[in-house]
Amino acid sequence: MTANIRYKSRIPVKTEDSTEEKQYVGFATLPNQVHRKSVKKGFDFTLMVAGESGMGKSTLVNSLFLTDLYKDRKLLNAEERINQTVEIIKHTVDIEEKGVKLKLTIVDTPGFGDAVNNNECWKPITDYIDQQFEQYFRDESGLNRKNIQDNRVHCCLYFIPPFGHGLRPVDVEFMKALHEKVNIIPLIAKADCLTPNEIKKLKDRIREEIDKFGIKVYQFPECDSDEDEEFKQLDKELKECTPFAVIGSNTVVEARGQRVRGRLYPWGIVEVENQSHCDFVKLRNMLIRSHMHDLKDVTCDVHYENYRAQCIQEMTRSESVRGEDNRKRTT
């Protein structure tokens, strides 16, 4: 029989007569210890970007992390893009901000959706995600588990063209092929091509089609009851905002006497970080400031665990078949 007894530790209290320390153990400092250890170790995050060429993927990534990951990129002409097969290209950069180190890996997928026949063009992408799961599973089952490198894809930003009337067949098939393997966040690319009313209609249409086709995109966790009202309001706005309508720009322009990142047109300026112009700030806040750790948790606890359970089942099945064959040989 186990008895559960709760004690409330008290902070040292100085009385007038003595400096007696009353019951204070010190485990209240555990969060500080974890924080120091985490900061010292650093963090890692792997982000995949997918969508056809010309959707502004590279520009958006550079805008999100204020870095240039595509210095040596070679731009292909139309004929080369048509003949190009889907590639997987990794860009890794170490970023430091206020003493916190982040190892950021961007997995790019040039060639996706550019061919005339896009049948199963997502296969190299699903194979890559499975390969990272397999490598992690092998490392986890090996002897040296202390220095496992996590290359699993934690999030996939999928760029939907703004020119259509919702999801195309290739969009549906891609997301259905990946939704059990990775956290998918759909984006409406080049949102400055649309009016606010057109963006609202397109968002409603995409949400309806995601439900209709049973596509499992990343679901924001529910707020805890003890969260403050401001956080609950921000969480509500994020949920209502999906799919995010985004604009990227690495150009600094003059607007209202201030220098801002944006795009200059004959009719005016589109500001990337102006929330009345696009959802870039909301996407950045969600991806980096509020939900990065949850994306990693869902990858580990849901997608990787599903893969791991499947591997163990297959190993058990093959061992039982092998044992049955051995018994038949001996009889």
Secondary structure, DSSP 8 states (H G I E B T S, - for coil): ---------------SS-----S---GGGHHHHHHHHHHHH-EEEEEEEE--TTS-HHHHHHHHHTS-S-TT-----HHHHHH-----EEEEEEEEETTEEEEEEEEE-TTTT-SS--TTTTHHHHHHHHHHHHHHHHHHHSS--TT-------EEEEEE-SSSSS--HHHHHHHHHHTTTS-EEEEE--GGGS-HHHHHHHHHHHHHHHHHTT----------TTS-HHHHHHHHHHHHH-SEE------EEEETTEEEEEEEETTEEEETT-TTT-SHHHHHIIIIIISHHHHHHHIIIIIIHHHHHHHHHHHHHHHHHHHHHHHHHH-
